[in-house]
Amino acid sequence: MLKGGCINPEIMKAISLCGHGDQILIADGNYPLDAKTGGAQKVYLGLTAGVPEVTQVLETLLQNINVEKAEVMLPEDGSTPEIFADFTRLLGGMALDGLDRWAFYGACCEPKVRLAISTGEKRVFANILLTVGVA
Ligand SMILES: C[C@@H]1O[C@H](O)[C@@H](O)[C@H](O)[C@@H]1O
């Protein structure tokens, strides 16, 4: 077993093949990953409802990649999902770019989305689309 960081072989292979500008989706458990991620490699991490959380996966990926942009799905009612504060904290204060639900789905179906990870996250609107930066 790898002694540190991510130990998932599918994720480690996929992120090692990512380059500057490629994108990675980390989705909550309600996101329709099979239908709304185009040709991205799909990894289903969900074990139980709540496990793992999107923030756990984000924290792990950040041990291996730099992120230059982060896009999130915005609720129609204009509210701010609680998890956005966690995203900002983990991303060192980076501003989150908001997309409405259908624009977010469209962005996640683009060819530059190379990896899509489904989680057990129970919080709604807890999706984040990362753009890989330069190491
Ligand atoms: C309405 C939204 O649909 C998305 O696909 C989900 O990922 C969100 O959590 C929310 O339920």
The ligand as a Tripos MOL2 file, in Angstrom:
@<TRIPOS>MOLECULE
LIG
   11    11     1     0     0
SMALL
NO_CHARGES

@<TRIPOS>ATOM
      1 C1        -30.4010   20.1200   -7.2870 C.3       1 LIG1
      2 C2        -28.9510   19.6700   -7.2180 C.3       1 LIG1
      3 O1        -28.7510   18.6250   -8.1760 O.3       1 LIG1
      4 C3        -27.3740   18.2200   -8.2380 C.3       1 LIG1
      5 O2        -27.2280   17.2430   -9.2450 O.3       1 LIG1
      6 C4        -26.9080   17.6690   -6.8960 C.3       1 LIG1
      7 O3        -25.5430   17.2890   -6.9950 O.3       1 LIG1
      8 C5        -27.1120   18.7040   -5.8240 C.3       1 LIG1
      9 O4        -26.7490   18.2210   -4.5540 O.3       1 LIG1
     10 C6        -28.5640   19.1800   -5.8380 C.3       1 LIG1
     11 O5        -29.3850   18.0950   -5.4500 O.3       1 LIG1
@<TRIPOS>BOND
     1     1     2 1
     2     2     3 1
     3     2    10 1
     4     3     4 1
     5     4     5 1
     6     4     6 1
     7     6     7 1
     8     6     8 1
     9     8     9 1
    10     8    10 1
    11    10    11 1
@<TRIPOS>SUBSTRUCTURE
     1 LIG1         1 GROUP 0 **** ****
